[in-house]
């Protein structure tokens, strides 16, 4: 039995993979849900993560080629590590969205008036944990003036409402249904509705065109500057995007608060359309009328305000500066990390020399770093964000700054030997990318990349949507996400460590088929899960879907690389996986998640992965029958990398010497 030895040259390689991945894990897994917290929709995040891998697709082979030709691989490597650090830290300067309290104001007949809001924790959860706090009268009343304070009973709460009215006809209808109020109690825009002209207005707010001017004059003299009502050539009323803001105050009867499923109903007992005058009236409408774009502030009732807080998606997200800053930083960070990964893999294979099968033993340290520090970051974020609607990611930035700084020192000490500039590199690369076997392998990488993009960028989004309907789940959601990543990473370890054994037994083609099959099963399981913690054991599949796949992909690139072009080929293969596969998966996944929700999106991806698994297996079966792979071994091609074309493994034995 051969005694194992430690290869001193590989210690910096292990250290780099550990600290580099640990630094990335402190922020990268949380970036999509950080965008969600900024009010960016799943569709928009999907677009960002479709563009980012394309940037990596361009950057990896380009800067790999530059590093190879100029023989500046180490300097290029250090530069992009520094760029990854600075771009990641820049996320801490993005403006944070402020939560709002959106409600619907419903005016009904016989005094049944409510503020209502859907979403959030279900009634069964909230009733146990917070409904009593919501119903209880706040002990703080310092914000009420003396006039209003005397009008509020012990079981009541005064709240301020701002409603946005976009449509002129909606304003007419609302005013019409308030006719039971005294004219002096009406909102300013509605005071004209005391005019007898309203005799010509029906319950739908439709009126005689001959009398339209009188009504429009009474209302639009207040609203025209903000609503911008005007007529086109057909005398049809048009509305500008700027709404009219209707401000009023209500007194809520707190013991009458009701929860039905995930909707809270707050009973409006009295109302004043003239805030601050202390004149509150009980009222009802001719029929049920709703103002759907309202925001409430019950300044003396902290529990109620907290219960109603929501992060709203930007209505015009592509006009938002936050979206563009977020997108630009994601693209820059993604490109920097991608180039760093590509060059570090090339340098790793250079040190491994004739033992590329030991790559997984080096890369496993990256999985360890990623698993540990995602869990640490998730715990710290939840710890300092307790009781807050928005998560505070400050600990992530401290962690990544420290870890990237250590990695820069490790990389600086990395002993790199620059090889001679390759000759005829363009012809060699062209011969590779037009080879049928390489094309099939590349197409498989694209499909795996699509599945990976869906998994990386939207699994946490899907889980947070699910957790929002579970009692107390959001309080420690980052810990759950950290546990999931830890399970993913530690499930990768045996597959990275024994990657050479898997390649020997199965070969590259069968390994790819196994990866596609596992992704299909994994996503179908996601689509039937109903509780967030049930995702944890499913993450054991990560060892196959990433551990085996990444070892296969990088080893393949190393074996087929012409001498001196390792960085170039690693960049090309990585670009196919990330720049095409992950980009397409992110775009399609974001659209499906936004349109159909997480269950349907993952179900569709699951069936898609199984379909391509079957297609890949059938295609390679016929290629074997046609002896395409065997012809490659007898066609006089270069000896290096011929085992890459075999279907069922390689003949070389794995050296017992520890090249870790």
Buried (B, 14 or more C-beta within 10 A) or exposed (E): EEEEEEBEEBEBBBBBBBBBBBBBBBBBBBBBBBBBBBBBBBBBBBBBBBBBBBBBBBBBBBBBBBBBBEBBBBEBBBBBBBBBBEBBBBBBEBEBBEBBBBBBBBBBBEBBBBBBBEEBBBBEBBEEEBBEBBBBBBEEBEEBEEEBBEBBEEBBBBBBBEBBBBBBEBBBBBBBBBBEBEEEBBBBBBBBBBBEBBEBBEEEBEBEEEBBEBBBEBBBEBBBEBBBBEEEEEEEBEBEEEBBBBBBBBBBBBEBBEBEEBBBBBBBBBBBBBEEEBBBEEBBBBEEBBBBBBBBBBBBBEBBBBBBBBBEBBEEBEEBEBBEBBBBBBBBBBBBBBBBBBBBBBBBBBBBEEBBBBBBBBBBBBBBBBBBBBBBBBBBBBEEBEEEEBBBBEBBBBBBBBBBBBBBEBBEEBEBEBBEEBEEBEEBBEBBEEBEBBEBBBBBBBBBBBBBBBBBBBBBBBBBBBBBBBBEBBBBBBBBBBBBBBBBBBBBBBBBBBBBBBBBEBBBBBBBBBBBBBBBBBBBBBBEBEEBBEBBEBBBBBBBBBBBBBBBBBBBBBBBBBEBBBBBBBBBBBBBBBBBBBBBBBBBBBBBBBEEBBBEBBBBBBBBBBEBBBBBBEBBEEBBEEEBBEEBBEEEBEEBBBBBBBBEBBEEEBEEEBBB
